[in-house]
Amino acid sequence: MKTKDIDALKDISGEDNIILSLEERSCYSYDSTRLEYLPDVVVKAKNTGQVSDILKFASQNKIPVTPRGAATGLSGGCLPYRGGILLVMVGMDRVLDINPVDLLIDVESGVITAAVDREAQKYGLFYPPDPGSVKTSTIGGNIAENAGGLRGLKYGVTKDYVNAMEVVLPTGEIVNFGTRTVKGVTGYDLVDLMVGSEGTLGIVTKATLRLLPTPPARASLLALFETMDAAARTVRDIVSGGVITSTLEILDNVTINAIEDYLKIGLDRSIGAMLLIEVDGQQGAVDVEAGIIMEVCKKNNAVSCKMAASEREREELWTARRAALSSLARVRPSTILEDATVPRSRLVEMIEAIGKIAKKHGLTIGTFGHAGDGNIHPTILTDLRDSAEAKKVEDATEDIFKEAVKLGGTLSGEHGIGLTKVKYLNLEIAPESYKLMKKLKDAFDPENILNPGKMFPG
Ligand SMILES: Cc1cc2nc3c(=O)[nH]c(=O)nc-3n(C[C@H](O)[C@H](O)[C@H](O)COP(=O)(O)OP(=O)(O)OC[C@H]3O[C@@H](n4cnc5c(N)ncnc54)[C@H](O)[C@@H]3O)c2cc1C
């Protein structure tokens, strides 16, 4: 970028909010993938007016702008692929208002997801979307990726909890989408268009999110199985048996061992698969549902199925689950995590296929994830510095995506396309739909300055 452009950004944002040194910019050149792209300048967002001025300036001067939340993204979404301005949103982190009658909370987009839930708890409410990164990720990043989480089966994903938002368009215009009402069908649903748009259509500066009353009772269960196959069948049978659990997570033997190596909490290393299950609601319903789940586990030859005896034991189980990715990431120098998702009825086939793909390419794949949503995370443990191994990983990844699509599934359940899946998009998106998506991008961002290279190549 030219010196005069940097000077203009200093005028707009104040010198304190601009980062130029190579060392500091390097700290902003990565996310939670293995990729790295260096921004020309890092700008800290402070308020909507400033974000608007930056985008207006960038549009007029054709400078790329990439919004960044907490950089926990797993598809390269916040990486400044074409350099330019990296706009860091974490400083806009205020909770603005909460209305316990309307069950709504207003926040700035840089607020941490767990902070929204903490605020809601003060009123006996909760914010259901809870990605594994809940303690770090931002609401803006969650909206951009339509983040899911551990409670997706019963409570849905981020898009189910966004009522309204303030957005700065790439041209610098400030617009408001959505309503504060329970219902609202006036015009096109631009809130839903923005959710999952991966920071390519506009920068979300504020959001009005839905909350729910905290269920009075819950029970957590841990079921162990000799095989992943048996665990996957149990997932299917629990749901078809009429129980919609709040959480239904699966972990395979590779993941269990990685977690045990890391946390040393006494997990059974010999076991083939583990299901972590939670039901919530009124106490009577919770008891009945927990009983049904125990029966289904027994029918599917679970080695054991028991309820967490205390809140401490429950917390330990969830800490173990949330540590799955970090634990696997310690095993080899590179970790390639995918989030192919299939209809729940095809989960058993998908899990079988991942086993075959690992064998075919001679790779170690740890699998865990939101089994109740048909959303699993096959995680390839590898060393990408070895070019022969890197080629095997590329081939295995493509096989995983092809299998998911063949089973009626999708390339990404929650992590988005970003940079990492751009080249696979045509496996799922038909040319007519792709053209329409591109027209929408052009309508929002005629100069293609906002997060270029994401979702669309180039
Ligand atoms: C350990 C771990 C566990 C995870 N578990 C889950 C999980 O269970 N479920 C799940 O869905 N994901 C999960 N993720 C992925 C990640 O946390 C989510 O995608 C999250 O939503 C990213 O939020 P972020 O604030 O880190 O965004 P970033 O990574 O900074 O950015 C992600 C995308 O959002 C865009 N963006 C950021 N802020 C804004 C804004 N204000 N306006 C417009 N665009 C913006 C960026 O340009 C980028 O495209 C996990 C990641 C890790 C590391």
The ligand as an SDF file (V2000), in Angstrom:
LIG
                    3D

 53 58  0  0  0  0  0  0  0  0999 V2000
  -10.8330  -25.2020   18.9930 C   0  0  0  0  0  0  0  0  0  0  0  0
  -11.8620  -24.7320   17.9890 C   0  0  0  0  0  0  0  0  0  0  0  0
  -13.1430  -25.2450   18.0580 C   0  0  0  0  0  0  0  0  0  0  0  0
  -14.1120  -24.8140   17.1330 C   0  0  0  0  0  0  0  0  0  0  0  0
  -15.3730  -25.3200   17.2360 N   0  0  0  0  0  0  0  0  0  0  0  0
  -16.3180  -24.8990   16.3690 C   0  0  0  0  0  0  0  0  0  0  0  0
  -17.6590  -25.4110   16.4710 C   0  0  0  0  0  0  0  0  0  0  0  0
  -17.9710  -26.2420   17.3170 O   0  0  0  0  0  0  0  0  0  0  0  0
  -18.5590  -24.9550   15.5810 N   0  0  0  0  0  0  0  0  0  0  0  0
  -18.2400  -24.0270   14.6180 C   0  0  0  0  0  0  0  0  0  0  0  0
  -19.1190  -23.6430   13.8490 O   0  0  0  0  0  0  0  0  0  0  0  0
  -16.9920  -23.5530   14.4940 N   0  0  0  0  0  0  0  0  0  0  0  0
  -16.0300  -23.9560   15.3530 C   0  0  0  0  0  0  0  0  0  0  0  0
  -14.7570  -23.4670   15.2360 N   0  0  0  0  0  0  0  0  0  0  0  0
  -14.4450  -22.5140   14.1510 C   0  0  0  0  0  0  0  0  0  0  0  0
  -14.5340  -21.0070   14.5470 C   0  0  0  0  0  0  0  0  0  0  0  0
  -14.4110  -20.8370   15.9400 O   0  0  0  0  0  0  0  0  0  0  0  0
  -15.8270  -20.3860   14.0530 C   0  0  0  0  0  0  0  0  0  0  0  0
  -15.8680  -20.3740   12.6480 O   0  0  0  0  0  0  0  0  0  0  0  0
  -16.0550  -18.9440   14.5680 C   0  0  0  0  0  0  0  0  0  0  0  0
  -17.3350  -18.5330   14.1640 O   0  0  0  0  0  0  0  0  0  0  0  0
  -15.0200  -17.9370   14.0560 C   0  0  0  0  0  0  0  0  0  0  0  0
  -15.1490  -16.7510   14.8250 O   0  0  0  0  0  0  0  0  0  0  0  0
  -13.9490  -15.7170   14.9170 P   0  0  0  0  0  0  0  0  0  0  0  0
  -14.3950  -14.5630   15.7270 O   0  0  0  0  0  0  0  0  0  0  0  0
  -12.7200  -16.3880   15.3830 O   0  0  0  0  0  0  0  0  0  0  0  0
  -13.8250  -15.2830   13.4040 O   0  0  0  0  0  0  0  0  0  0  0  0
  -12.5450  -15.1840   12.4600 P   0  0  0  0  0  0  0  0  0  0  0  0
  -11.8540  -16.4930   12.3710 O   0  0  0  0  0  0  0  0  0  0  0  0
  -11.7370  -14.0140   12.8490 O   0  0  0  0  0  0  0  0  0  0  0  0
  -13.2400  -14.8870   11.0740 O   0  0  0  0  0  0  0  0  0  0  0  0
  -14.0830  -15.8380   10.4840 C   0  0  0  0  0  0  0  0  0  0  0  0
  -14.8160  -15.1820    9.3070 C   0  0  0  0  0  0  0  0  0  0  0  0
  -15.6620  -14.1710    9.7840 O   0  0  0  0  0  0  0  0  0  0  0  0
  -15.4030  -12.9370    9.1150 C   0  0  0  0  0  0  0  0  0  0  0  0
  -15.6910  -11.9030   10.1060 N   0  0  0  0  0  0  0  0  0  0  0  0
  -15.1980  -11.7640   11.3530 C   0  0  0  0  0  0  0  0  0  0  0  0
  -15.7900  -10.7390   11.9790 N   0  0  0  0  0  0  0  0  0  0  0  0
  -16.6910  -10.2070   11.1080 C   0  0  0  0  0  0  0  0  0  0  0  0
  -17.6170   -9.1290   11.1570 C   0  0  0  0  0  0  0  0  0  0  0  0
  -17.7700   -8.3810   12.2510 N   0  0  0  0  0  0  0  0  0  0  0  0
  -18.3810   -8.8810   10.0560 N   0  0  0  0  0  0  0  0  0  0  0  0
  -18.2720   -9.6230    8.9410 C   0  0  0  0  0  0  0  0  0  0  0  0
  -17.4070  -10.6580    8.8370 N   0  0  0  0  0  0  0  0  0  0  0  0
  -16.6260  -10.9500    9.9140 C   0  0  0  0  0  0  0  0  0  0  0  0
  -13.9540  -13.0410    8.6820 C   0  0  0  0  0  0  0  0  0  0  0  0
  -13.6790  -12.2130    7.5810 O   0  0  0  0  0  0  0  0  0  0  0  0
  -13.8770  -14.5150    8.3110 C   0  0  0  0  0  0  0  0  0  0  0  0
  -14.3750  -14.7130    7.0140 O   0  0  0  0  0  0  0  0  0  0  0  0
  -13.7650  -23.8790   16.1250 C   0  0  0  0  0  0  0  0  0  0  0  0
  -12.4590  -23.3790   16.0600 C   0  0  0  0  0  0  0  0  0  0  0  0
  -11.5160  -23.7980   16.9770 C   0  0  0  0  0  0  0  0  0  0  0  0
  -10.1300  -23.2460   16.8830 C   0  0  0  0  0  0  0  0  0  0  0  0
  1  2  1  0
  2  3  1  0
  2 52  2  0
  3  4  2  0
  4  5  1  0
  4 50  1  0
  5  6  2  0
  6  7  1  0
  6 13  1  0
  7  8  2  0
  7  9  1  0
  9 10  1  0
 10 11  2  0
 10 12  1  0
 12 13  2  0
 13 14  1  0
 14 15  1  0
 14 50  1  0
 15 16  1  0
 16 17  1  0
 16 18  1  0
 18 19  1  0
 18 20  1  0
 20 21  1  0
 20 22  1  0
 22 23  1  0
 23 24  1  0
 24 25  2  0
 24 26  1  0
 24 27  1  0
 27 28  1  0
 28 29  2  0
 28 30  1  0
 28 31  1  0
 31 32  1  0
 32 33  1  0
 33 34  1  0
 33 48  1  0
 34 35  1  0
 35 36  1  0
 35 46  1  0
 36 37  1  0
 36 45  1  0
 37 38  2  0
 38 39  1  0
 39 40  1  0
 39 45  2  0
 40 41  1  0
 40 42  2  0
 42 43  1  0
 43 44  2  0
 44 45  1  0
 46 47  1  0
 46 48  1  0
 48 49  1  0
 50 51  2  0
 51 52  1  0
 52 53  1  0
M  END
$$$$
